[in-house]
Amino acid sequence: MSVRRAWRLAIVVACLAAIAAFGPWLVASALGQRGLPSRPNRHVITYTAWNGRGRTAVLLLPAWYKRGSARGLPLVISPHGRGMSPAFVASRWGRLPTRDGFAVVCPAGEGERLADDSWGAPGQISDLARMPAIVQHALPWIHIDRRRVYAVGPSMGGQEALLLAAQYPDRIAAAVSIDGVADLATHFREMPRPKRSGRRVLRAMDVECGGTPAQQPFSYALRSPLCYAENLAFDGVPVELWWSRRDQVVVDQGARQSGLLYRTIRHLNPTAPVREVVTDYRHCAAFCPGVALRQVVAFLRPHGRWRNVQAAPPPSWCLRSGFTHATLWGYSFRAQGVLHSFWEVRNRATGGMTVQAAVPMVVTLPYYGKGHFARLVVGARTARVTVHHGFIRLALLARETRLVVR
């Protein structure tokens, strides 16, 4: 080797050593004194699920949030996908909680028959709705801003985020689904059966839902956001749907899953606050800070202002449910019997309320009038009823009934 080449090699080695030694310091200097946001603080909390079982959840708090802070934190409820752990989902949020100042809770979940693979079981959705109270009960020194609660999840978690927004629009300010399942029965039928993993998922879904879609159609419909498209179209909750053209897990998303849900919502209500983002990533690859989650946070906080939970219902709203009991915006609906189909409530600004169910219902209506009496039109009959503690309670037979409070 010539002397000139030896000198060149020595210079290259010296430069590489200098970069290795001083590179991190130079990057930190370029970013400023604060540098990158710190990783959020991680807490593991326990809670009692809907069936009485003890479950765990991973909670992320901004690194700067201290005990006794009076500042209320926005909360993102992030249910995990099938085969994912709460810790894995929590890790995918990276440094965003510290950077943007919000908390994330990733619950383990609880299905009807399986612990982790809940696939939108009604009890699991009710547990997700309780997450702000669960977090504050587990760590009383945390202050959660109940006006700013959101649902974001990948795959099965995205499915459950949409179900949460559809069933509890008075508790969720916005929902985001990334490669989520919109129609569970179609997902079952289109699962790649030749693969061993596909057959294993089918067996688990069969167990959790009590059978196949042909055997238990109502169970699969109950867990499918597509069946709640009218709720999502009219309840006023902003929804963002991420789906991939190349997804090999939730296949044909554009025609049968998230793409179909988006078009259905738009068809029902062209002004609905729904948005779709189409990608070419593999299943759930977008669920990370460098791809989707930065944009997701921007959707939850447009123009730097966090979206708020609706304090009052929109002028026209719809509730389609298979739950035996539902409460929202002061209205309460309780089915008096075993449900084998959905019941529906439609409220229109000018046409009153319509309740349609296959079983008798007990309905509680809030009455905001100043007087002591309300005039209630039930079907074709008019009755003068007494308001009890600001509410009107009545029992409806198993038929379509039109209610108008005057």
Steps between C-alpha positions, in 0.01 A plus 500: 500500500631840404555775756223710342245220530605437859442864587157496331401190694621657825295815432184293426546298820550820703185655351293192579631496857414869541147443369453209738627702795342838434207418267231471771618824661490681164145371430384605844653844452326535165165412659550755776548468870179302552590239237254221431197460728553255780329165491171498691478353847351152499263369770325164522158521664237238578124519459194279533352401167129477423488134611685556829841379383810700586678642195800727441555808288814691401477874558734753337539848649708792368846501656441850636169417672547498877288406799264773608490666160173686451519473123244260354650254252321391183469120497538268201344156550705263284366140494740242361467293186470122490829341595637829637568573865415826678873559554567469125222744411628743763852481357373598154399844627867589547566850637173654379329511844783717634526714188129575469393474863250216527458168679451159336338197661535157338270248674543124477128460433255223579281312253195288572695173485861595422710733710706684239317452170177684582406606144271777618308306765231723659660468844837603360350812338336598829838457674665727243235764570596483870873547439522866614340404833717188524820702450407758762393233747830313459714816523299771680774760455440504123252752365330381179309755295169319437416742219800376300484122473584320174515146364784385272581138418654267241324199346265352763574809711382720214180297483443559871582872471221538242256300712583724796428815296177351367363390840634781721500822292458706816833376643730494195620815322646318195593149386767364266517147359818376331446189283197415713229242438169656395304180426600210724293237316664588169840496669426147624396379155799660323766391749788326309424140602805325346725677750538341842466840666174561311350173620606581857330841482182344362485254789549781752233716334262203497550455875469870591188563290330174594515348153540590133320793332242254367435368852518832690423786256386741773820451700713594197274793409520628859879526463509656152535880467332478159174414678528831690563715193192714572626575851837610361331701225276707729651506852750773408816318617791562257635171361817426305534170315846378394506200267750336269459372145760229570376369832532120514331462841183707466468436129305702241472798732389739231201297381385322817652656810615854587453634147143371494432650844626839382278497191198387704541783751544752219188367325290527817628847588718686247596753770611239757846578650664185360834479319686214335874454445603234248850348515702214352656379825481149635249433776538753786842618380361854503437480875821673610609861564697527178205411275144540628497603863636851445219560253254334737595745777452784252151362426419490871641851544429699183668842487656431840167473687382167640153390394239501776235246591154620399320631805160483326369273225489622140157618378455164324665189639459126476574217740498144370598254769493139603586578862229434757563844650630826355531849645608811313445874538256438785285254304473145630377193313458156656379189318256281691586159360759295315632675191533316170507812283589868520276770637509851360437853617474787255475856617425776253496871568146542365344154515553386858645165597430157354576182693487168322572171679392137496469496880338744747718795593518725803595850387610793717484839331660815643257789523656844501181703518441755776153373594396202708312317225581376152268396220608168351370364170544120485388371165159658442413550868583809701561489875578760764781365718675621812871566480687315777836655591535643150437172316209329325484121535275285290468141377457428130357183348688302238403713206609819329392796712529868425581724793464876504563702816317833488 
